Amino acid sequence: MDRVVIVGAGHAGGTAAALLRQLKFSGEVVLLGDEPEAPYQRPALSKAWLHGKADADSLSLRPLTFYAECGIDFRPSARVQAINRETRTITCADGGSLAYERLVLATGARARRLRAPGADLLGLLSLRSMADAEGLKQAISPGTRVAVIGGGYIGLEVAASARALGADVTVFEREDRLLARVACPLVSHFLRAQHTSRGVAFEFGCSVVALVGAAGRVGGLELADGRSMPCDVVVVGVGATPNDELASACGLDTDDGVIVDLDARTSDPDIFAIGDVTRRPMPIYDRRFRLESVPNALEQAKQATAAILGSSRPAEECPWQRSDQYDLKIQIAGYNFDADEAIVRGLPETKSFAVFHLKSGVVRCVEAVNAAPEFMIGKRLILRGERVDPSKLADPTVSMKHVLLSQAEPARTAVQDRSA
């Protein structure tokens, strides 16, 4: 038997199954998803889906017929309960079992729950799945009072979409600014101004201690400072928890995610893990952390597929993510770890600018707002790890291509050498 079983039919799992066939894997491929839908795009749920501009067919990664035509045994609504590494089998909720030669865990992450009295009231929603998005869409109409708990990217995308649908929106954030853990103050303040100008209200430095309501439905929030805030719908966007319970229960190494190497291999050589559920090495930053993005899901699907097929490891990619809010395309490449200099290119008031974060003259991260060239070249600068001329980087009259071609001396060994 030469069978690869993939647990999880999200972007990562669906891509891994397709890549195995694309790269001529001749064994069995079984794809198990706990949702009734075939693999679909999730980023659009907080935008196009809420606006009524997307449906299940338009968000599908591939037509449902693709899986049968390519010999992929796709099984929707299949929940896996346990992994037995000794017998190389998995047990499903329906009592059935399935043997594997190689196993790929693509179980993703789930929305972190709000821990407060009243968290079981109707009208308390999160946004991770198509079902979540449809529930939120049905709950929002002109005049609906929407409380968004958490001023991260998901919360801001929901706020933007809810305002476009005519809802009254208030964002509650416990920090003193938006995106405090992932964005620089300039970008945080810029986005706050953009949302405020469109009617979104903000409450900073506050904690929600309880939800209150009547007849089992939420009707307001109680804050730690004693205030009560009325609302009709609550959207919780306070982060995600990796679905690593299966891995932990069968003895795989975990630490807020399944620990993997640069081949997406776990502590068991026959088991791989990809996507939001993993804690992976990032040689660019000399550390290991967990990424939640489509680009990461795709990169790790390539890594696992190559390792299963015995092919060369794919070249390392620069981590990135994006967020669309109103007429703003926000693209972030890399991570702002240990930066000692920030260079702003362009003017925020034009709604087209970028902030480059450097360490010892090397670009480590770029936050780009409606600035595609800065984002695209920024990714290449991060991967190259070479010092740049800060005066040219700051001057928007100097093309980003020229900045790339006029790099100074190498600052470190090539990424490929360090990750081998």
N, C-alpha and C positions, 0 to 999 in steps of 0.2 A: 504494500500500500504506500502510495506517495500522495498524501493528502495534507493540504494546508487549510486549517480552520481559522477564520477571522471572526473574532467576537467584537461586534460593534459595527454598525453600518452607517456611520457618519461620513464626513469628508475623508478622513484618514482611512477607515476600513474600506469604503467603496473604491477609493483610489488604489489601494494596495491590491484588491481583487482584480481590477482592470489592468494594472501594470503586470501582474503575473501572467495574464493571458497575452498582453501586448508583447511581452518579452519571451513568449513561447514556452512558458511552463506547461508541461504536458500532463501533470498529475491532477488530482481533484482539487477544486477550490470551493470551499463552503463558506458562505457569508451569512452570519447570523446578526439580525438587528432586532432590538427590543421595541422599536416603533413599527407601526403598520406600513409606513411609507418606505420606498426605496431611497437610497442615499440622496440627500438634497443639500442645497446651499443654505447655510444658516445666517450669514451676515445680513442678507436681505430681509430677514424676518422683522427687524426693528425699523425697517424703512419701507421698501416696496410692498411688503405684505400688508403692513398696517395701512398703507395708502390705497390698498385695493388694486395695485398695479402688478401683482404677482399672485400665482396660484401654485398648487402642488406640481402641475406639469411643467410650468416655466422654471421652477426652482430645482427640478430633478437634475442630478449630475448627468444622468444618461437615461434614455427611455427604458421602461421596465423590460421591454423585449430584449434589450442588450444582454442582460445577464444569462438568459436561456440560450441566446444565439452564440454566446461566447463560452458556453459550458460552465457557467458559474452557478452553483447551487445556492441561490439566494432564498433565505428563509426569514420573512418578516415576523414581527411579534414573537420572537423566540428569545426568551430570557434564560441566560446561563446562570446556574446556581453554584456550581463548584467545579474545580479543576483537580484531577488526580494526576500528579506528575509521574508517579510510579507506573501507572498503567497507560499513561498518555491518553486520557479520556476526559471529556467534559460531561457534566450532567445538566440537563435542562429542566426548567420548571415543570414541564409536562411529564417528567419522569424518564424521558428518553436519554440515551447517552450517545456519544459520538467520539470515535477515536481520531487521533491526529498524529501526523508525523512532525509537523511544525505548527505552532500555535501563534497567532498574532492577536494581541489584546489592543483593541481600539475603542475602549469603553468610555472615553471622553470624561466630561465633568458635569456636575449638576450645580444649579444655583444654590448658593449658601442661604440657608433659612434664617429668617428673622427670629431671634430668641427673645420673645416678649409676650406677655399675656395678650390674648386676643389674636395670636398668629394663626389660629384656625378659622377665623371668620371668612365668609365669602367676600369676594372683592379684593382679596390679597393675592397678587399675581407676581410671577417672575417671567423671564423670557429666555428659554433655552431651546425650545422645540417648536415645531409647526403647530402643535396643539396649543401651546402657551400663547403663540402669536395670534391664533384665531380667537382664543378667549379674550385677549386684550383688545383685539380689533372690535369685537362685539360689545365690549364694555365701554368704549370711548365714543362719545358723540358730542356735538356742540354744546358747550356749557358744563360738561362733566368735570367735576373737580378731581384732578389727578394728583396724587402725592407720590413723588418719586423719591425713594430712600436710597441715597448713594449718588454722588456726583462723579462717577466714572464714565467711561465712554458709552457703555450700554445705557446707563441712566440718561445721559445727554441725548443719545439718539432717540430714545423713547420720548423724551421731553420735546424734541424737535418735531417728531411725527405727531404727537398728541396735540401740539399747538397748531400744526397744519390741519388737523381734523376739527379744530375749533374748541378744544378743551381748555380749561383753566388749569395751569400746571405750576406746582411748587416743588422744587428740589430741596431735599433735606440732606445736608452733608455735615458729618461730625468734625471734619477738619476745617481749617479756616479759609480754604480755597478749593476749587475744583481740581480733580486729577492730581491731588497732592503727591501721590506716590509714583506717578508715571509721567508727568509733564512738568516743564519748567514754569516758573511764575508768569513769565510773559505770555505763554500760550494759555495758561489757566485764566488769566485776566482778560485776554482777548476773547476767549470763548464765553466767559461770563457776560461780557459786554454784548456779544452777538445775541445770546439768548435773551438777555434783559431787554434788548431793543425790540425783540419779537414777543414780549409779554410774559416770559417765564420769570417766576419769582424764586428767590433763593433764601434759604435759612442755613447759615453756617455755624459751626461750633455747637451743634445741637445733637442730642441723642434721643431716639424714640424709645420710650420705656414701656409703652402699652398701646394697643389698638382697642378702640371702643366701638360699639355699634348697637344695633337693635335688630331683633328677629334674625339673628345669626349672620348679619351682613355688616361689614365695616362702615363706620360713619365718621370716624375721626382718629386723630393721633394724639397721644399724650406725650409731651416732651419732658426731659429731665428738669427743665427750669420751671415746670409747673403749668406751662401753657397748653391749651387744647387747640388743635387745628382741625377744622372740619374737612372732610373729603368724601368722595364717592367710590374711588378706586385707589388702591395702593400698589405701586410697582416696586418690588424689592430688587435692587441692583447693587449688592454689597459683596460681589465676588463669587467665586466658584470653588467647589470642592472636588478633587479628582475622584473618579469612581475606581479606586484601587483596592476595593475590598476583596474581590476575587483573587487578585495577585497576592495580597497579604495573607489571606486564608490558606493558600497553598504553599506558603513559605518563600515567596519571592522577596527580594530586597525592595523595600518601599520607604519613602520619606516624603510625605505630602506629595505622593505620586510614585509611579513605578520607576525605579532606577534603571536606566539603560546606558549603553555605550554608544559610540558613533556609528555602529551598525544597527542601532535600535534593538540590540539584544539585551535581555534581562540577565539576572544571575543564573538562570537556567538556559543553557545554550540552544535549546530547542523551542524556546518561547521568546517572542519579540513583543514589544509594546510601542505604540505610535500615537501621536496626537496629544490632546489636552491632558491625558492621564499620566504622561511621562514626566520624569525629572531627568533631564538630559544634559550631557556636557556641552559647553559652548567654548571651544578653544580660543575664540577671539577675545573672550573676557576672562579666560583662565578660571572658570567657575562652572558650576552646575546649577541649573534652575529650571523651572517649569514654564513653558510657553503656552499661551492659548491663542492660536491664530491659524487661519487656513494655510498660509505659507509653511508654517511648521509642520502641520499635518501632511502636506504634500511632500516636504523634504524627508520626513521620517518614513513615509510610505516608500519613497525611492530607496532609502537606506536599507529598510527591512527586505524589500524585494531583491535588491542586489545581493544581500547576504544569503538569502534563501537560495538564490540561483548560482551562488558562487562567483558572482561578477565583481568587478572592481568597485570600490566604494565611490559613490558619487562625490563630486567636488562640494566642499562646504558652501552653504549659501548664507547670505546676510539675513538675519531675522528682521521681519518687518510686519507692520499691521496698518490698517487704515480705518477711518471713520468718516462717514458722510453725514453732515448736519446742515440743513438748509441748502445754501449754495456753496458750502465749504467742503472741500475735499482735504481731509487731514491725513497725511501719510507719515508714519514714523519708522525710520530705519535704525536698527541697533538699539542699545540701551545706555542710559546715562550713568554708567558706573564710574566713580572716582574721577570724573572730569574736573579739570582745574581752569578751564576757560570756556566761555560761551561767546559765539560770534553770531550776530544778527545780520542777515542778508535780506534786504528789502524793507518795506515799511508796513507794519501791521494795519495802519489806517487804509491801505489800498486793498486789504484782504488777500494779499499775495506776498508771503514772506517765508523765511526759514530760519531756524535757530540751530546752529552747529555746535555740538559739545565736543571739546577736544581734551585730550590728556597728553601732556608733553608734546603738543603740536600735532597729535594724531587724531583724526576724526573718529569718535566713538559712537556718536548718535546724531541724527538729524531729525528735527520735527519740522515738517513742511506743510504749509497751508496754501492750497492752490498754487503750488510751486513744484510741478512735476520734474523739471530738469534738476533742481536741487536735490530732490528725493532720489532720482535715478542715479545721478553721479555720486550722491552721498553714499549710497549702498556700495558702490565700487571703491570709494575712498576708504570706507570702513574695512572692507575685505583686504585691501592692499596694505593697510597699516603703515603708510608712509607719511612723513611730515608734509604739511601743506604750508603755503604762504598765506598767513592770516589776512594780510592786506588785500590780496586778490580774492580770497574767499568772502570777504566782507563787501566787496565792490560789485554791485549788480551789473555794472557796465562791462565787467570781465566775465565772459561766458563760463559756464560750469565746465564745458569741455576743455577750455583753456586751463582752468584750475587743475583739472585732472592731468593734463599733459605736462604741466609745469611743476609737478610735485618735486620736493627736494629729496634729501637722502632717506634711505630705508630706515625705519625705526625698530623693526623687529623681523624675526624670521617669517617666511611665508606661512600662511595659515595651513597650507597643505602639508608642510613639513612638520608642524607642531601637532597636527591631528592624526598623523599616520600611526 
